[in-house]
Amino acid sequence: MRSVLADTGPLVALFTANDRHHARFRAQLKDLARRGREMDFADASLWWLAAQTGVTDVMTTDVADFSRYRLPDGRAFTLL
């Protein structure tokens, strides 16, 4: 799976059906998902942010991985 950085615009477009970029970014996201996944930089990035900020609530569909992850102090994520 190719990792990408996303600016705010594409994220807003994904959640706004009438955004002029909605169809383009939705198609790109489906294409990325179709290719499969690896342990991702995205998971590692969220883990690092949680360790730095103390924010442990995470919105995810990746319950299996985030249920196992622990921060350096032993805390688990709260899955939303």
NUNU-665043 format. One line per 2 residues: for each residue x, y, z of N, C-alpha, C. Coordinates in steps of 0.05 Angstrom, whole numbers, plus 32768, in hexadecimal, padded with zeros to 4 digits. Example, Ala and Ser with C-alpha at 12.3 -4.5 7.8 and 13.67 -1.06 7.14 Angstrom:
2
8108 7F8E 809C 80F6 7FA6 809C 8108 7FBE 809C  8101 7FD3 808E 8111 7FEB 808F 8102 8001 809D $
This chain:
80
8011 7FE9 8000 8000 8000 8000 8012 8018 8000  800B 802B 7FF0 801A 8044 7FEE 8011 8057 8004 $
8024 8062 8013 801D 8075 8027 801C 8091 801B  8009 80A1 8024 8006 80BC 801A 8001 80CF 8031 $
8009 80E8 802D 8002 80FD 8040 7FE9 810B 8034  7FD6 8112 8045 7FBE 811E 803C 7FBB 813A 8048 $
7FB8 814E 8038 7FB1 8169 8040 7F93 8169 8048  7F8A 817E 8054 7F6F 8180 805D 7F5B 817F 8046 $
7F61 818B 802F 7F4E 818C 8019 7F43 8171 8010  7F55 815D 800B 7F4A 8143 8003 7F39 8136 8019 $
7F40 813A 8032 7F30 812E 8048 7F15 813B 8049  7F13 8155 8046 7EF9 8163 8045 7EE9 8159 802D $
7EF7 8157 8016 7EE9 814D 7FFE 7EDD 8132 8001  7EEB 8120 800F 7EE1 8105 8014 7EC7 8104 8023 $
7EC4 8117 8036 7EAD 8118 8047 7E97 812B 803E  7E9C 8139 8027 7E89 814C 801D 7E81 8144 8001 $
7E6A 8137 7FFE 7E62 812B 7FE5 7E60 8140 7FCE  7E59 8158 7FD4 7E56 816C 7FBF 7E70 817C 7FBA $
7E86 8175 7FC7 7EA0 8181 7FC1 7EA9 817A 7FA5  7EB4 818C 7F96 7EBB 8186 7F7A 7ED1 8172 7F78 $
7EE0 816C 7F8D 7EF5 8158 7F8D 7EED 813D 7F99  7ED4 813B 7FA3 7ECB 8123 7FB1 7ECF 810A 7FA1 $
7EC6 8109 7F89 7EC8 80F0 7F79 7EE4 80E8 7F74  7EF5 80FB 7F6E 7F12 80F5 7F69 7F1F 80E8 7F81 $
7F1C 80F5 7F98 7F2A 80EA 7FB0 7F1D 80D0 7FBA  7F03 80CE 7FB7 7EF6 80B5 7FBE 7F01 809D 7FAD $
7F04 80A2 7F93 7F0E 808D 7F81 7F2B 8086 7F89  7F3B 809B 7F8F 7F57 8095 7F97 7F58 8085 7FB1 $
7F47 808C 7FC4 7F47 807D 7FDD 7F3F 8060 7FD9  7F2A 805C 7FC8 7F22 8040 7FC2 7F39 8031 7FB5 $
7F47 803E 7FA3 7F5E 8031 7F96 7F73 8029 7FAA  7F7A 803B 7FBC 7F8E 8034 7FD1 7F84 801D 7FE2 $
7F6B 801D 7FEA 7F60 8007 7FFB 7F60 7FED 7FEC  7F5B 7FED 7FD2 7F5A 7FD5 7FC2 7F76 7FC7 7FC1 $
7F8B 7FD6 7FC4 7FA6 7FCC 7FC1 7FAF 7FBD 7FDB  7FA0 7FBE 7FF0 7FA7 7FB0 8009 7FB5 7FC3 801D $
7FBF 7FB8 8033 7FCB 7FC9 8047 7FE3 7FBC 8054  7FF5 7FCC 805E 800D 7FC3 806D 800C 7FD0 8088 $
801E 7FC9 809B 801E 7FD9 80B4 8028 7FF3 80AE  8016 8002 80B4 8018 801B 80A7 8025 8031 80B6 $
802F 8042 80A5 803A 805B 80AE 8023 806A 80BC  800B 8068 80B3 7FF4 8076 80BF 7FF0 806D 80DC $
7FF1 8053 80E1 7FEE 8049 80FD 8005 8053 810E  801D 8052 8103 8035 805B 8112 8033 8079 8118 $
8028 8088 8105 8026 80A5 8109 8012 80AB 811F  7FFB 809C 811F 7FE8 80A1 8135 7FF3 8099 8150 $
8002 8083 8150 800E 807A 8169 8021 8090 8173  8032 809A 8161 8045 80AF 8169 8037 80C8 8173 $
8022 80D1 8165 8013 80E8 816E 8006 80E4 8189  7FFC 80CC 818E 7FF0 80C6 81A8 8005 80C7 81BE $
801D 80BC 81B8 8032 80BC 81CC 803B 80D9 81D2  803B 80EA 81BE 8044 8106 81C2 802F 8118 81CF $
8016 8113 81C8 8000 8125 81D2 7FF0 811A 81E9  7FF1 8100 81ED 7FE0 80F5 8202 7FC4 80EF 81F9 $
7FBD 80F5 81E1 7FA2 80F0 81D6 7FA1 80D3 81CE  7F90 80C3 81DB 7F8F 80A6 81D5 7F75 809D 81C9 $
7F62 80AF 81C5 7F49 80A8 81B7 7F4F 80A7 8199  7F48 8091 818C 7F4E 808E 8170 7F36 8084 8161 $
7F2F 8091 814B 7F19 8087 8139 7F27 8075 8125  7F1F 805C 8124 7F2B 8049 8112 7F18 8032 810C $
7F1D 8026 80F5 7F10 800D 80EF 7F23 7FF6 80F3  7F3C 7FFC 80FA 7F52 7FE9 80FE 7F53 7FE1 811B $
7F3D 7FD5 8125 7F3A 7FCE 8141 7F4F 7FBA 814A  7F55 7FA6 8138 7F68 7F91 8140 7F83 7F9D 8147 $
7F8E 7FAF 8136 7FA8 7FBA 813C 7FA7 7FCE 8153  7F95 7FE1 8153 7F94 7FF5 8168 7F8D 7FEA 8183 $
7F81 7FD2 8184 7F7B 7FC5 819E 7F95 7FBA 81AA  7FA9 7FB4 819A 7FC2 7FA9 81A3 7FD7 7FBE 81AA $
7FD6 7FD5 819C 7FEA 7FE9 81A0 7FEA 7FF4 81BC  8001 7FF9 81C7 8004 8006 81E1 8018 801D 81DF $
8013 8032 81EE 8025 8049 81EE 803C 8042 8201  8051 8052 8200 8069 804C 8211 8062 8049 822F $
804E 8057 8238 8047 8055 8255 8033 803E 825A  802D 802E 8245 801B 8017 8248 7FFE 801C 8242 $
7FF6 8036 823E 7FDA 803C 8239 7FD1 8030 821E  7FB8 8028 821D 7FAC 801F 8204 7F9C 8036 81F8 $
7F96 8032 81DF 7F85 8045 81D1 7F68 8041 81D9  7F58 8056 81D9 7F3B 8054 81DB 7F30 8055 81BF $
7F23 8040 81B6 7F1A 803E 819B 7EFE 8049 8198  7EFA 805A 8185 7EE0 8067 8181 7ED3 805D 8167 $
